[in-house]
Amino acid sequence: MTEYVFPKDFVWGSATAAYQIEGGATEDGRGPSIWDTYSHTPGRTLNGDTGDVAADHYHRWPEDLGHIKDLGLGAYRFSISWPRVQPGGSGAFNQAGIDFYSRLVDGLLERGVRPVATMYHWDLPQELEDADGWASRETALRFRDYAAGIVGALGDRVHTWTTFNEPWCSAYLGYASGVHAPGRTSPAAALAAVHHLNLAHGLAGRVVRELAPSADLSVTLNLHVIRPATDSAADHDAVRRIDALANRAFLGPMLDGAYPADLLADTASVTDWSFVHDGDEKQIAVPLDVLGVNYYSSTLVRAWDGVSERSSADGHGASTASPWVAADNVEFLPQPGPYTAMGWNIDPEAFTELLLSLRDRYPNQPLMITENGAAFDDVVSPDGTIQDDRRIDYLRRHIAAVGSAREQGADVRGYFLWSLLDNFEWGYGYDRRFGIIRVDYDTQVRTWKQSAHWYQALAASGRLAQ
Ligand code: GBH
């Protein structure tokens, strides 16, 4: 048996996102976002679910902060809804919206919990999408103004400012496969979105440096661990292509100061990248205090021979369009399992590999796990307890993977579990539950699952037996 001992200053936290928990979609001056529009469009989400009410956190936040405190967590990662604080995405700010987050931040500080705020977790003001959304450079400039407004208001009370959550999802799922809002299927728009999200990250990062000099700056990426089906040169090249689109399209400009040449060459049939202006890459490469890493599962690919029936296990969902722009020669293969309720392969070894590869590539870059967790079909026992052993097992193995990477020199400073509460799981609505606290969507009653008790004990001891 191995025991991982995490240091006293290792941060144990949990994460949520505004549209997934808040509800209050039309209250106190909030404007519509692309996710309101998308979820209200018939056929877009499972069961037609929307975030109109969600977990009603907009009204129940004091109770939810109580759960965070009772869990003994040192930090809470939440996101700010852009259309709640600046309804049209430009111009006037909505004081009632800012006040909501100001109370939330103060409430966390009063309870001894560090606020970790994400500026953008996918809910773009609809008005900006009507003007071409992230396919337009103008949206990056609007984002800078939005950042100045919220950092000006919340400033150094926020311990860590995270510009974006998973720009990969915003760009490729939003604009290429269309399984996320705004539901567009244009490869060229998706690559323009990649750049404008990167640019917005750099512009907003500089705002944080200026207006909240003592706060930490970060971004959260969902980095892909991509394995080749065989050792052939063709399969390794398939890995390289997907690595460029998935990982290096963001890591390149953010941490290396430039887009990788192979990405530009691979996608030349789709765009000439003329939306990258002189000086942009320099803007994007603002130094990060911490790089946020979200990890759930791994990816298996092989080169497609162009003849045999093509396998496609890349999470297209209901869409027939691929998120993988200009990569028709790559096949995504089903994984061996076991799987979570999302159908995602459970692969903790890949998590260690990912952290070790970041250690090798960016040895001086502190890391934070900003999301990790699992959806399972939880069963409520007649006595009301929720014995979610599979979730506990998933968490134990993945946190051990972090412990193992740390022992091998990966500079991981903390772990945020996804998620504090069951919530609106985007295209899957309320059907998939990631919470360690169950939400009864009829009564909004919160009940700790067994995993919440387990995580409370881990956060208190910092010791994980595996
Ligand atoms: C995160 O996204 C989000 O930040 C969060 O809001 C969300 O609730 C949570 O995770 C759970 O979904 O194509 O089959 O190989 C995760 C985004 C994107 C995870 C693609 C897994 C690949 C699965 N993900 N993905 S597959």
Boltz pocket constraint, residues with backbone or C-beta under 6 A from the ligand:
constraints:
  - pocket:
      binder: B
      contacts: [[A, 17], [A, 20], [A, 165], [A, 166], [A, 169], [A, 222], [A, 294], [A, 296], [A, 297], [A, 298], [A, 299], [A, 313], [A, 314], [A, 315], [A, 316], [A, 343], [A, 344], [A, 371], [A, 418], [A, 424], [A, 425], [A, 426], [A, 434]]
      max_distance: 6.0
